[in-house]
Amino acid sequence: MKKYIAIVLLSVFVISCKSKAVAVQNNTKIEEAPKEDKKAIEKHYNNKLDFSTLSIKASAKYEDEKQSQNVTADIKIEKDKQILISVRFLGITMAKALITPTTVSYYEKVKGSYYEGDFTSLSKWLGTELDYSKVQNLLVGEALDDLRKGKYTQTIVENLFRLEDEKEDKVKKIFYLDSEKYLIQKEEISQSAENVNLEIIYSDNKTFNQGTLPTYIEINAVQPKGKTNISLNYNNISFNEELSFPYSVPSGYKKVIIK
C-alpha cells in the first residue's frame, strides 16, 4: 500500500529521503561561475507559472531495495484550490488522492483502504510539517518552502546558486537555482540525527506561454528502513482547460486511522 501512497502523496518524501551528490543537469560545458546575486530569490519567483488549471499525464516509477513498479499518473491542478492525482497500472486505477488546502483524501485498491483528514494529523503521522503548497510547489517546479520568508546563505556550487537555510533547526534545507533563469534545480532536506534525507532533482524544463515547467522530477530518499527512488516523467501537459475533479471512495473500503 505504501508505494501507491508515496506516488500519490508526493510530499511524503520530506521525511523519507536521501541526499547524494548528483549533477543536476547533463551539461559538460565549463562555464564561468556566476557571481553572488542578492536578488536570486526574487528572480526565482519572477518565473512563477501563470495558470488557472494544469493537466499532466505522466509515467511514474517507484523503486526501493525490494521492488520496482512502473505506473502512470494523471495529475490535475486547479491552482491554489485542489489537486487530483490518479495512479494507474495497466489502465486500472490503483490509487487516487484529492488534496485541498484544508483536507487530504486518498484511497488505494490493493488493501481496499482509504484516508480522510487534514494536514495536521497527517503531518504528525509523517513527522514533518506538510501543507497544500508543498505538494503544488513540488509538481510545478517551485521551491517547497517560500524562500521569501526565510534567510539563506548564498554560495556558488557547480555553476548554481546554492541557498542554505540559516535557521538553526533539526531539519537542514538547501536549494539550488540555475544562474540563467533562476529556476529550481535541486532541493535537499535532511535530518542527520534521524538519518533521514531527501533530494529532489528537476530537469528537462520546457517553456510554455504560461511559463517554464520541469518535465522530469526525481526524488531520492533514504531513512533507517532503507532507500527509495521515485521518478515522474511528464508526457503530456495542458493549461487552462476546464477540468473535473471526480473523487469518491469505493464502497466496502476500510478507513485508515492515523493516531
Summary of the structure (lengths in Angstrom):
residues: 259
radius of gyration: 18.1
end to end distance: 18.0
largest distance: 61.0
contacts: 781
relative contact order: 0.24
helix: 16%
strand: 46%
